[in-house]
Amino acid sequence: MSLLPHHRRLALVALALALSSVSCTSATASTNTGAPAASPAEAGTVLWTPNTQTGPSSFLGVQCAAPSTFGVVDDPVKGQVWKAFQAANQERCETVGPNLTEGDTFYLGWSSKVEIGDDADRYVFQLKCSPSTDTANHPIEIDITNARVRLQEWDTDHVAHALWTAPVKNGEWHKYALKIHLGRSDGTIDFWFDGEKQTFNTGSDTFEGTTWDGDRNYLKWGSYHQNPGDATNTFTSPVMATTLETATAGS
């Protein structure tokens, strides 16, 4: 069997090495064409969320006049969601979320639409503290009438500080997100509405004040304030998480 001349063998080896390099480079490039995978820190962690498949028992408690006034419904826009119905002259139909720890920082995200049958306001979200007397009572709350939504902070003397308002209408879905650091005098609030970071009446996009008081603090969603007309708050499962992206992914 005849052997290839030495110079031709060297040329073929060089060609094979070049082709191998191109193949490896192409394979590497093809694996990097998508978005980079998020690191565990970027991905965030869900700290708490209720499950519509489990039903109302996935909340810490339900404070409604009758079991039939709170439950899961199918919405044409959002799919399976929670519906809290507060009949006229009833004080509340609210769900109770997790207990909180002073000093913690977390994000909350959810979407909500309301139907309010009078001109009075309803609290649709509360960061609540116990006892209710001689405290801030509800250091952070969001309330809605049939014309506007408002975010307020209540200080340790139970004095309200209106931080932000916007126009809303019955039957409209809106997205809410909060970053909360829990503190009696050094707490902070950041707020997003329909995906946009909001600037408060103070001129800043971060408010510092009371976000914790009393012995026990926890979260509530639903409809609160006794009034002459019916009110309904329909909302997606709230998500409490370590990042804004994780908290708002499902809303």
C-alpha positions as CSV (number, residue, x, y, z in Angstrom):
1,M,0.0,0.0,0.0
2,S,1.5,3.3,-1.0
3,L,1.8,6.0,1.6
4,L,0.8,9.7,1.1
5,P,3.7,12.1,0.8
6,H,4.7,13.7,4.1
7,H,3.5,17.2,3.1
8,R,0.1,15.9,2.0
9,R,-0.4,14.1,5.3
10,L,0.4,17.3,7.2
11,A,-2.1,19.3,5.1
12,L,-4.9,16.8,5.8
13,V,-4.3,16.9,9.5
14,A,-4.4,20.7,9.5
15,L,-7.7,20.7,7.5
16,A,-9.2,18.2,10.0
17,L,-8.2,20.3,13.0
18,A,-9.7,23.5,11.4
19,L,-13.0,21.7,10.6
20,S,-13.1,20.4,14.2
21,S,-12.6,24.0,15.6
22,V,-15.3,25.4,13.4
23,S,-17.7,22.6,14.5
24,C,-17.0,23.2,18.2
25,T,-17.4,27.0,17.8
26,S,-20.7,26.6,16.0
27,A,-22.0,24.2,18.6
28,T,-21.1,26.6,21.4
29,A,-22.7,29.5,19.6
30,S,-25.9,27.6,19.1
31,T,-26.3,26.8,22.8
32,N,-25.9,30.5,23.6
33,T,-28.5,32.0,21.3
34,G,-31.3,32.1,23.9
35,A,-31.6,34.4,26.9
36,P,-29.1,33.7,29.7
37,A,-30.4,31.5,32.5
38,A,-31.3,33.5,35.6
39,S,-29.2,32.9,38.6
40,P,-30.9,31.6,41.8
41,A,-30.7,35.1,43.2
42,E,-32.3,36.7,40.1
43,A,-35.0,34.0,40.0
44,G,-36.2,34.8,43.5
45,T,-38.2,32.7,45.9
46,V,-41.9,32.6,46.6
47,L,-42.4,33.0,50.3
48,W,-46.2,32.6,50.3
49,T,-49.1,32.3,47.9
50,P,-52.6,30.8,48.2
51,N,-53.7,28.1,45.7
52,T,-57.0,28.3,43.9
53,Q,-56.9,24.5,43.5
54,T,-56.8,24.1,47.3
55,G,-59.4,26.8,47.9
56,P,-60.0,29.2,50.8
57,S,-58.2,26.9,53.2
58,S,-54.9,28.0,51.7
59,F,-55.4,31.4,53.4
60,L,-54.7,31.7,57.1
61,G,-58.3,32.7,57.6
62,V,-61.5,34.0,55.9
63,Q,-63.5,36.8,57.5
64,C,-66.8,36.9,55.6
65,A,-70.4,36.8,56.6
66,A,-71.0,33.4,55.0
67,P,-68.7,30.9,53.3
68,S,-70.6,31.4,50.0
69,T,-69.4,35.1,49.8
70,F,-65.8,34.1,49.2
71,G,-64.4,31.5,46.8
72,V,-62.8,30.7,43.5
73,V,-64.4,31.8,40.2
74,D,-63.3,31.6,36.5
75,D,-62.5,35.0,34.9
76,P,-62.3,35.3,31.1
77,V,-59.2,37.4,31.4
78,K,-57.3,36.0,34.4
79,G,-58.6,32.4,34.7
80,Q,-59.1,31.0,38.2
81,V,-59.2,33.9,40.7
82,W,-60.6,34.8,44.1
83,K,-63.9,36.7,44.6
84,A,-64.8,38.4,47.8
85,F,-68.4,39.7,48.0
86,Q,-69.3,42.2,50.7
87,A,-73.1,42.7,50.9
88,A,-74.6,46.0,51.8
89,N,-74.3,47.0,55.5
90,Q,-71.8,44.2,56.2
91,E,-68.5,45.2,57.7
92,R,-66.2,43.1,55.6
93,C,-65.4,40.1,53.4
94,E,-61.6,39.7,53.7
95,T,-59.0,36.9,53.6
96,V,-56.1,36.7,56.0
97,G,-52.6,36.1,54.7
98,P,-49.4,35.2,56.5
99,N,-48.0,36.6,59.8
100,L,-45.1,38.9,59.3
101,T,-41.8,39.6,61.2
102,E,-40.5,43.0,62.1
103,G,-37.4,43.9,60.1
104,D,-38.2,41.7,57.1
105,T,-38.3,43.0,53.5
106,F,-40.4,41.4,50.8
107,Y,-42.4,42.0,47.6
108,L,-46.1,41.5,47.0
109,G,-47.8,41.2,43.6
110,W,-51.4,40.7,42.5
111,S,-54.2,42.0,40.2
112,S,-57.6,43.1,41.2
113,K,-60.9,44.5,39.8
114,V,-63.8,45.8,41.9
115,E,-67.5,46.4,41.6
116,I,-68.7,49.0,44.2
117,G,-72.4,49.9,44.3
118,D,-72.1,53.3,46.1
119,D,-69.7,56.3,46.4
120,A,-68.0,55.2,49.6
121,D,-64.6,53.6,49.8
122,R,-63.5,50.0,50.5
123,Y,-60.2,48.8,51.7
124,V,-59.1,46.1,49.2
125,F,-55.6,45.5,50.8
126,Q,-54.4,45.9,54.3
127,L,-51.1,45.3,56.1
128,K,-52.9,44.9,59.5
129,C,-51.6,45.1,63.0
130,S,-53.0,43.8,66.3
131,P,-54.2,45.1,68.6
132,S,-56.2,47.6,66.6
133,T,-56.4,50.2,69.3
134,D,-53.6,52.5,70.3
135,T,-51.6,51.4,67.3
136,A,-51.4,52.3,63.6
137,N,-54.1,49.7,63.1
138,H,-53.4,49.2,59.4
139,P,-50.0,50.7,58.7
140,I,-50.4,50.3,54.9
141,E,-53.7,50.1,53.0
142,I,-55.1,50.5,49.5
143,D,-58.7,51.7,49.2
144,I,-61.0,52.2,46.2
145,T,-64.2,54.0,45.4
146,N,-65.9,53.8,42.1
147,A,-63.7,56.6,40.8
148,R,-60.3,56.3,42.3
149,V,-57.7,54.1,44.0
150,R,-55.5,55.4,46.9
151,L,-52.5,54.1,48.8
152,Q,-52.1,55.3,52.4
153,E,-49.7,54.9,55.3
154,W,-51.0,55.2,58.8
155,D,-48.6,56.2,61.5
156,T,-48.4,55.0,65.2
157,D,-50.9,57.7,66.2
158,H,-53.3,56.3,63.6
159,V,-53.0,59.3,61.4
160,A,-53.4,58.7,57.6
161,H,-50.8,59.9,55.1
162,A,-52.2,59.7,51.5
163,L,-49.2,58.7,49.4
164,W,-50.7,58.2,45.9
165,T,-54.0,58.2,44.0
166,A,-55.1,57.3,40.4
167,P,-58.5,57.1,38.6
168,V,-60.1,53.7,38.3
169,K,-63.5,52.3,37.2
170,N,-65.6,49.4,38.2
171,G,-64.8,46.2,36.3
172,E,-61.3,47.2,35.3
173,W,-58.3,44.9,36.0
174,H,-55.3,46.6,37.5
175,K,-51.9,45.3,38.7
176,Y,-50.4,46.1,42.1
177,A,-47.0,45.5,43.5
178,L,-45.3,46.6,46.7
179,K,-41.9,46.3,48.2
180,I,-42.2,46.6,52.0
181,H,-39.6,46.8,54.7
182,L,-41.3,46.3,58.1
183,G,-40.4,48.9,60.7
184,R,-42.2,51.0,63.3
185,S,-40.5,54.2,62.4
186,D,-38.0,53.2,59.7
187,G,-40.2,51.1,57.5
188,T,-40.2,51.7,53.7
189,I,-42.7,51.3,50.9
190,D,-42.1,51.1,47.1
191,F,-45.2,50.8,44.8
192,W,-45.9,49.7,41.2
193,F,-49.2,50.2,39.5
194,D,-50.0,48.5,36.2
195,G,-46.3,47.6,36.0
196,E,-44.9,51.1,36.5
197,K,-43.0,52.4,39.5
198,Q,-45.0,55.2,41.1
199,T,-43.8,58.5,42.6
200,F,-45.5,59.4,45.9
201,N,-47.0,62.7,46.9
202,T,-43.7,63.4,48.8
203,G,-41.9,63.5,45.4
204,S,-39.9,60.3,46.2
205,D,-40.5,56.8,44.9
206,T,-39.7,55.3,48.3
207,F,-41.6,56.3,51.4
208,E,-40.2,55.9,54.9
209,G,-42.4,55.7,57.9
210,T,-44.6,53.2,59.8
211,T,-45.0,49.8,58.3
212,W,-45.2,47.8,61.5
213,D,-46.9,48.3,64.9
214,G,-48.4,46.3,67.7
215,D,-47.7,42.7,68.6
216,R,-48.7,40.9,65.4
217,N,-48.8,42.1,61.7
218,Y,-50.3,40.2,58.8
219,L,-51.8,40.8,55.3
220,K,-55.4,41.0,54.2
221,W,-57.2,41.1,50.8
222,G,-60.9,41.6,50.1
223,S,-63.4,44.3,50.8
224,Y,-63.7,46.2,54.1
225,H,-65.8,49.2,55.5
226,Q,-69.5,48.9,56.2
227,N,-71.4,50.8,53.6
228,P,-74.9,51.0,52.1
229,G,-74.1,49.2,48.8
230,D,-72.7,45.9,47.7
231,A,-69.0,45.6,46.8
232,T,-67.0,42.9,45.1
233,N,-63.2,42.5,45.0
234,T,-62.0,39.9,42.5
235,F,-58.3,39.3,42.6
236,T,-55.5,36.9,41.5
237,S,-53.6,34.9,44.0
238,P,-51.3,37.3,45.8
239,V,-47.6,36.3,45.7
240,M,-45.1,37.2,48.5
241,A,-41.6,36.8,47.2
242,T,-38.0,37.9,47.5
243,T,-37.9,39.7,44.1
244,L,-40.3,41.9,42.2
245,E,-40.1,39.7,39.1
246,T,-41.2,36.6,41.1
247,A,-43.9,38.4,43.0
248,T,-45.5,39.8,39.8
249,A,-45.0,36.9,37.4
250,G,-48.5,35.5,37.8
251,S,-50.5,38.8,38.0
